[in-house]
Each structure stands twice: as C-alpha cells, then as structure tokens.
Amino acid sequence: MAAAAAAVLAVSACGNQVSTSGGATAPSARSSASSPAVDGVSNKELIFLFSGTVEHDVKNLPYPAVAARSKLAIAGTIVDVARGRLLAESADDPFATRYSAIAVTATKVAKGEGAAPGDTIWVELEADPTVIVPQLPVDLEVVLFLDPAAESFTGIRFSRADSEIPSDAALWQLAHPQGLVVGSPGRPGFVIPHEDKVVPRGKPGDLLPE
C-alpha cells in the first residue's frame, strides 16, 4: 500500500474536550498502570512492534525532504494505544487490514497547524493491533511527519467499525513511511521502524525542521 495510506492521526485538545480543529479524544484503551515498562523494551522489540502490515515500495529520503513534503511535523510522548480503523471492501474481505492507533501528547510543533503543544493526538498506524496494543509501553518519545488523511485508498473506503478513534476526529496520515521515529527507552538514540534502523545517539526531535 502506498504512503498515502500509511497512517492517520486524530487531533484533540487536552483532556476530554473537543478541539478547535474538530478532533475529540477516544476512549482510553489501556491505562499507563497496565502498560509494559518502558525501560524493558529493546530497540529490536520497538521495530517489531511498529512493523507495518503492508509493504511500501518507496525510496527512503533524507529527513529535510520528509519534512518538506509534510504539512505537520511534531514531537510528543505516547500516552495510550488502541484499535484503529479498518480498510476493507466488505465485512468478509479476506484482504482487510486493521490498523492500530497511538495517542500522543504533543510537546513541540515544528511545522504546520492542526496541533499545539499539550494537545492529545491519535495516530493510526499500519501495525497489528493484536500485537502492539497489549505490548507497547507508554511514555515513549516520538516524532511524526504528517499530511491530511485520505478517507479511501484505491477506491476502498476506511471504516470506523470497531475503531477506538472518535468518529468526529480530524484525521492525518504519515507524509512518508519514514514519518514515524521512536525514541530508545531509557537510553540515547532512536529507531526508524520503516528502515529497520537504530540510531545510537541523539533524540527523535533532532530530525525535526528548525
């Protein structure tokens, strides 16, 4: 599936209020108390948890180019994880893909409008919810490069059936599969799941535009 369907995000205001951009918070899928310990997750496990369920035949780009093609570039912290939307032609589509969603509290907005520091952001990813929902720890640092989300892909519409993303939320998607960067928990460095890449020094925010 192309990068246009890579991930989508719902923007909401702090707490449980509807944001000025039309977003709203989703019901909490899991509390931080039940989340796995952040420090106990290795870089290899992070890459596995965020592994996409769809292959992308795209060229990797330098991050200034990823930022240039995005409408919104933010840093934040994961605070929850839940089940995302479904891409399917019908209820019994054997090729249906269920997405996962992470809730992120924005700490910095480096480019664009649609989120502000302190907002809660829901990001829908091509990751298996049966794997990522019970295993992903909260409090991970992330950087996201985003575009407004499409409601369909190759003529197939996304369905909100059984999704934990609010039905009235504003949605975004990754501007490029490299648009998700995850900080290494409890140690320097970060991972780029799409590239299966570990960067041993620095922070995800180092990749944001000035």
Order of alpha helices (4+ residues) and beta strands (2+ residues): beta-alpha-alpha-beta-beta-beta-alpha-beta-beta-beta-beta-beta-beta-beta
